[in-house]
């Protein structure tokens, strides 16, 4: 197993070096991916994706991993040996890690809201590990203290009473200081999302003029960090619901006409929620052809089982299963391979899978609840009710995503994890 070779060789790889600030570190990768040079034998079958480039982004959102590990979750490699889950993904062909960042996901007593308690320190710890294993990092700023999506864009507590100008300044400061923390530590930040699924607003603002003002502040902070650290950082604007292409294109036009500086449009595309794959590919093609912007799928997934591993109902149930993809390990691999193939055909730069390691923290529901509350390893804790009373206040709990991970409920990798390394040449 490649992990054995790594474990024997990996020693001290984080080296301090001179820098622009005098304290920036360079993280020397301890692992270089050994990707296939032709078709491989594998426990899942996969057809090669025509036209896929070596630098196509094969990404994985792993935002919840640290809280999972604090809750006692252990991850293993294919030989049954305990191994850093980020290394296992790197061995499987993943070359980019996406990490969400919330401003202050804690109550006044320091209790975490859950969902990974994804503050900047969490992103730093995971970002260092990703860089160590040779993967690049995408930082996903939600500009909220908890989940941000089309249905809710809550303002961070610290910004609640600010007018738009003060809020824009605070967003600029938060973005710049967060990136300084990451880049000073040597994290290989190559991509930054300024906002998460901002279809209907951002940070409590709903008017397009206000959203544009906030996005400009975030973009300016990223560009300044990029210049200071002499590092090319791609700026992403993220929308969900690709089935509503006309509205998304209208929103993009307003951003562009308003002078927002960005490079790439990120799309959430879940085939069981967002319809046929041509809903996604038409968006990718429209973005590239009409606005000359890059496009990338920043969220997708599919289930390998209908079982629930931790007592919290799954987001993907029997009603979400697609006729074309059975809810099996092979079906999961087939679906992701086809999403990638469709993205490649449309000209997208890559695909990120969402939360591929968010598995149960245990099989005793009563004990699980204690861990979710203490370490934030469930989708929400009871402490989040003060910030998100309509959702977290009603049904906080564990992982609703455990049946869509690339690991079984005990932390063993599924054969489908290797679909990422099989994309170029397929299986024998």
C-alpha positions in Angstrom: 0.0 0.0 0.0 1.3 3.5 -0.9 0.5 4.6 2.7 3.1 2.2 4.1 5.7 3.7 1.9 4.7 7.2 3.0 4.6 6.3 6.7 8.1 5.0 6.6 9.5 8.0 4.8 7.5 10.8 6.3 9.4 12.7 9.0 9.7 16.5 9.5 8.5 18.2 6.4 7.4 21.7 7.5 10.4 24.0 7.0 10.6 27.6 8.0 11.9 29.9 5.3 12.5 33.6 4.8 9.5 35.5 3.5 7.9 38.8 2.8 6.6 39.1 6.4 9.6 37.4 8.1 7.4 34.6 9.5 6.0 32.8 6.5 6.6 29.1 6.4 6.9 26.8 3.5 5.3 23.4 3.9 7.3 20.9 1.9 5.0 18.1 0.7 5.7 14.7 2.2 3.7 12.9 -0.4 3.6 13.1 -4.2 0.6 11.3 -5.8 1.5 8.3 -8.0 -1.2 8.5 -10.5 -1.9 5.8 -13.1 -0.2 5.8 -16.5 -2.8 3.5 -18.0 -5.9 1.5 -17.1 -5.8 -0.1 -13.6 -7.5 -3.1 -12.0 -9.9 -1.9 -9.3 -12.8 -3.1 -7.2 -15.1 -0.7 -9.0 -15.2 -0.3 -12.8 -14.8 3.1 -14.4 -14.7 4.3 -18.0 -12.0 6.7 -18.9 -13.1 10.4 -19.2 -12.1 11.6 -22.7 -10.2 14.9 -22.7 -9.6 15.2 -19.0 -6.4 17.1 -18.3 -3.8 16.2 -15.7 -4.5 19.5 -13.8 -8.3 19.0 -13.8 -9.4 19.7 -10.2 -10.4 16.5 -8.5 -11.6 18.1 -5.3 -12.9 17.1 -1.9 -14.6 19.2 0.8 -13.3 17.9 4.1 -14.5 20.6 6.4 -15.8 18.4 9.2 -12.8 16.1 9.5 -11.2 17.8 12.6 -14.4 17.7 14.6 -14.9 14.0 13.6 -11.4 13.1 14.8 -11.9 15.0 18.1 -15.1 12.9 18.5 -13.0 9.7 18.3 -13.5 8.8 14.6 -10.7 6.9 13.1 -10.0 6.5 9.4 -8.2 3.6 7.8 -6.5 2.8 4.5 -7.3 -0.2 2.3 -5.0 -2.4 4.3 -7.0 -1.8 7.5 -4.3 0.5 9.0 -5.2 3.7 10.7 -4.1 6.6 8.4 -4.7 10.3 8.0 -7.8 10.6 5.9 -6.3 13.4 3.9 -3.5 11.1 2.8 -6.0 8.4 1.8 -7.7 10.9 -0.4 -4.4 12.1 -1.9 -3.6 8.5 -2.7 -7.0 8.1 -4.3 -6.2 10.9 -6.8 -7.7 14.0 -5.0 -5.6 17.0 -5.7 -7.6 19.8 -4.0 -9.2 20.2 -0.6 -12.1 22.6 0.1 -12.6 24.1 3.6 -15.5 26.2 4.7 -14.8 29.1 7.1 -17.3 30.6 9.5 -16.6 33.8 11.3 -17.5 32.9 14.9 -19.4 29.6 15.2 -19.7 29.7 19.0 -22.0 31.0 21.6 -21.0 33.5 24.3 -19.8 30.6 26.5 -17.6 29.1 23.8 -20.0 26.2 22.9 -19.7 25.3 19.2 -22.7 25.5 16.8 -21.7 22.2 15.1 -21.2 21.4 11.5 -17.5 21.0 12.2 -17.2 24.3 14.2 -15.4 25.6 11.1 -13.5 28.6 12.3 -10.3 29.8 10.8 -8.2 27.7 13.2 -9.9 24.6 11.9 -9.2 25.6 8.3 -5.6 26.2 9.3 -5.1 22.8 10.8 -6.7 21.0 7.9 -5.1 23.2 5.3 -1.6 22.4 6.7 -2.3 18.7 6.4 -3.7 19.1 2.8 -0.6 21.0 1.8 1.6 18.4 3.5 0.1 15.7 1.2 0.6 17.8 -2.0 -3.0 19.0 -2.3 -4.0 22.6 -3.0 -6.6 24.3 -0.9 -9.8 26.2 -1.6 -11.1 28.4 1.2 -14.9 28.8 1.3 -15.8 31.9 3.2 -19.5 31.8 4.2 -19.3 35.3 5.8 -21.7 34.0 8.4 -21.3 32.3 11.8 -23.0 29.1 10.6 -24.4 27.6 7.4 -25.0 29.9 4.5 -27.1 28.7 1.5 -29.9 30.0 -0.8 -32.4 29.7 2.1 -30.4 31.6 4.7 -27.5 34.1 4.7 -27.3 35.2 8.3 -25.1 38.1 9.2 -22.2 37.3 11.6 -23.0 38.3 15.2 -20.2 40.9 15.3 -21.5 42.6 12.2 -25.2 42.7 13.2 -25.5 46.4 14.0 -23.2 47.7 11.3 -24.3 49.7 8.3 -23.3 48.6 4.9 -20.0 50.5 4.8 -18.9 49.2 8.1 -19.9 45.7 7.2 -17.9 45.9 4.0 -14.9 47.0 5.9 -15.3 44.2 8.4 -15.6 41.7 5.6 -12.4 43.0 4.0 -10.6 42.8 7.3 -11.8 39.3 8.1 -10.9 38.0 4.7 -7.4 39.6 4.7 -6.6 38.5 8.3 -7.8 34.9 7.6 -5.7 34.6 4.5 -2.7 36.0 6.3 -3.1 33.3 9.0 -3.2 30.6 6.3 -0.5 31.9 4.0 1.9 32.8 6.8 1.6 29.1 7.9 2.5 27.9 4.4 -1.0 26.6 3.4 -1.2 26.3 -0.4 -4.3 28.4 -0.8 -4.9 28.5 -4.6 -8.6 29.3 -4.6 -11.0 31.5 -2.5 -14.8 31.6 -2.5 -16.1 35.0 -1.5 -19.5 33.8 -0.2 -21.3 30.4 -0.3 -24.4 29.8 -2.5 -25.2 33.5 -2.7 -28.3 33.2 -4.9 -30.5 35.3 -2.6 -28.0 37.5 -0.7 -25.0 37.4 1.6 -24.3 38.3 5.2 -27.8 39.5 5.9 -27.9 41.7 2.8 -30.5 40.9 0.0 -30.3 43.9 -2.4 -27.9 43.4 -5.3 -26.2 46.7 -4.7 -25.3 45.7 -1.2 -24.1 42.3 -2.2 -21.9 43.8 -4.8 -20.4 46.1 -2.2 -19.6 43.2 0.0 -18.2 41.1 -2.8 -15.9 44.0 -3.9 -14.5 44.1 -0.4 -13.8 40.4 -0.3 -12.3 40.4 -3.8 -10.0 43.3 -2.9 -8.8 41.5 0.2 -7.9 38.4 -1.9 -6.2 40.4 -4.6 -4.1 42.2 -2.1 -3.1 39.0 -0.3 -2.3 37.5 -3.7 0.0 40.4 -4.5 1.7 40.5 -1.1 2.5 36.8 -1.1 3.3 36.7 -4.9 0.8 33.9 -5.2 -1.9 33.4 -7.9 -5.2 33.0 -6.0 -8.4 32.3 -8.0 -11.5 34.1 -6.8 -14.8 32.2 -7.0 -18.4 33.4 -6.9 -20.6 30.5 -5.9 -24.2 29.8 -6.9 -26.5 26.9 -6.4 -29.6 25.6 -8.2 -28.3 25.1 -11.8 -31.8 24.3 -13.0 -32.5 28.1 -12.7 -29.8 29.0 -15.3 -31.6 32.2 -16.5 -31.7 33.7 -13.1 -28.1 32.8 -12.3 -26.9 34.4 -15.5 -28.9 37.5 -14.7 -27.2 37.7 -11.3 -23.8 37.3 -12.8 -24.5 40.1 -15.3 -25.3 42.4 -12.4 -22.1 41.5 -10.7 -20.0 42.0 -13.8 -21.8 45.3 -14.6 -21.3 46.3 -11.0 -17.5 45.9 -11.3 -17.0 42.8 -9.1 -13.5 41.4 -9.8 -13.5 37.6 -9.9 -12.2 34.7 -12.0 -14.5 31.7 -11.7 -18.2 30.8 -11.2 -18.6 27.9 -8.8 -21.7 25.8 -9.1 -23.4 23.4 -6.7 -24.8 20.5 -8.7 -26.4 17.6 -7.0 -27.9 15.3 -9.6 -30.7 14.1 -7.3 -31.8 17.7 -6.4 -30.8 19.8 -9.4 -32.0 17.7 -12.3 -30.3 16.3 -15.4 -26.6 16.9 -15.9 -27.3 19.2 -18.9 -28.7 21.6 -16.3 -25.1 21.9 -15.0 -23.3 21.8 -18.4 -25.5 24.5 -19.9 -24.6 26.7 -17.0 -20.9 26.0 -17.4 -21.1 26.7 -21.2 -23.1 29.9 -20.7 -20.6 31.2 -18.1 -17.6 30.5 -20.4 -19.2 31.7 -23.6 -21.1 34.8 -22.5 -18.9 36.1 -19.7 -15.5 34.5 -20.5 -15.2 33.2 -17.0 -14.0 29.9 -15.8 -16.5 27.5 -14.2 -16.2 24.7 -11.7 -18.5 22.4 -9.8 -17.8 23.1 -6.2 -20.3 20.7 -4.7 -21.7 17.4 -5.8 -22.3 13.9 -4.3 -24.2 10.6 -4.5 -25.1 7.9 -1.9 -23.7 4.4 -1.7 -26.3 3.1 0.7 -29.7 4.0 2.1 -28.8 3.0 5.6 -28.4 5.5 8.4 -25.3 5.2 10.5 -25.9 7.5 13.5 -29.6 8.1 14.2 -29.9 11.4 12.3 -32.0 11.1 9.2 -30.1 11.2 5.9 -30.4 14.0 3.4 -30.4 11.3 0.7 -33.2 8.8 1.0 -35.0 6.4 -1.3 -36.9 9.3 -2.9 -33.6 10.8 -4.1 -32.3 7.7 -5.8 -31.9 8.0 -9.6 -32.9 5.2 -12.0 -29.6 5.6 -13.8 -27.4 5.1 -10.7 -28.2 2.4 -8.1 -27.5 3.3 -4.5 -24.4 1.1 -4.3 -20.7 1.6 -4.1 -20.5 1.1 -7.9 -23.5 3.4 -8.5 -21.7 6.1 -6.4 -18.6 5.7 -8.5 -20.5 5.8 -11.8 -22.4 8.9 -10.9 -19.3 10.9 -9.9 -17.5 9.7 -13.0 -20.3 10.9 -15.2 -20.6 14.3 -13.4 -16.9 14.7 -14.1 -17.2 13.7 -17.7 -20.1 16.1 -18.2 -18.1 18.9 -16.6 -15.1 18.1 -18.8 -17.2 18.2 -21.9 -18.6 21.6 -21.0 -15.2 23.0 -20.3 -15.3 23.2 -16.5 -12.0 23.4 -14.6 -12.9 20.7 -12.1 -15.3 19.1 -9.6 -15.4 19.1 -5.8 -17.2 16.4 -3.9 -19.0 17.6 -0.7 -18.0 16.2 2.7 -16.7 12.8 1.6 -15.5 11.8 5.1 -18.5 12.9 7.3 -19.3 9.5 8.8 -20.9 8.5 12.1 -19.0 9.2 15.3 -20.4 6.0 16.8 -23.3 3.6 16.8 -24.8 4.5 20.2 -27.2 7.4 19.6 -27.2 8.6 23.2 -23.4 8.7 23.3 -23.3 10.3 19.8 -25.4 13.2 21.1 -22.8 14.0 23.7 -20.0 14.0 21.1 -22.0 16.2 18.6 -22.6 18.7 21.4 -19.1 18.7 22.7 -17.1 18.7 19.4 -19.5 20.0 16.8 -19.3 16.8 14.7 -23.1 16.7 13.9 -24.7 19.1 11.4 -25.8 21.3 14.3 -25.6 21.4 18.0 -28.3 22.7 20.4 -26.1 25.8 20.9 -26.8 26.8 17.3 -30.5 27.5 18.1 -29.7 31.0 19.2 -28.3 31.8 15.8 -30.4 29.6 13.6 -33.7 29.1 15.5 -35.8 27.9 12.5 -33.5 25.0 11.5 -31.0 24.2 14.2 -33.4 25.2 16.8 -35.9 22.6 15.7 -33.8 19.5 14.7 -30.1 19.7 15.6 -28.3 16.4 15.5 -25.6 14.3 13.8 -24.5 13.7 10.2 -27.1 13.7 7.5 -24.4 12.8 5.0 -23.0 9.6 6.3 -24.4 7.5 3.5 -22.8 9.8 0.9 -19.2 9.5 2.2 -16.4 7.5 0.6 -15.9 5.6 3.9 -18.2 3.1 5.5 -19.6 3.8 9.0 -16.5 2.4 10.7 -14.0 4.5 8.7 -12.9 2.0 6.1 -12.5 3.4 2.6 -15.0 2.3 0.0 -13.7 1.1 -3.4 -15.5 4.1 -5.0 -13.0 6.4 -3.5 -10.6 5.4 -6.2 -12.8 6.8 -8.9 -10.8 10.0 -8.7 -7.5 8.3 -9.7 -9.3 6.2 -12.4 -10.8 9.2 -14.3 -8.1 9.5 -17.0 -7.5 5.9 -18.0 -10.3 4.0 -16.4 -10.2 0.3 -15.4 -9.0 -2.8 -17.2 
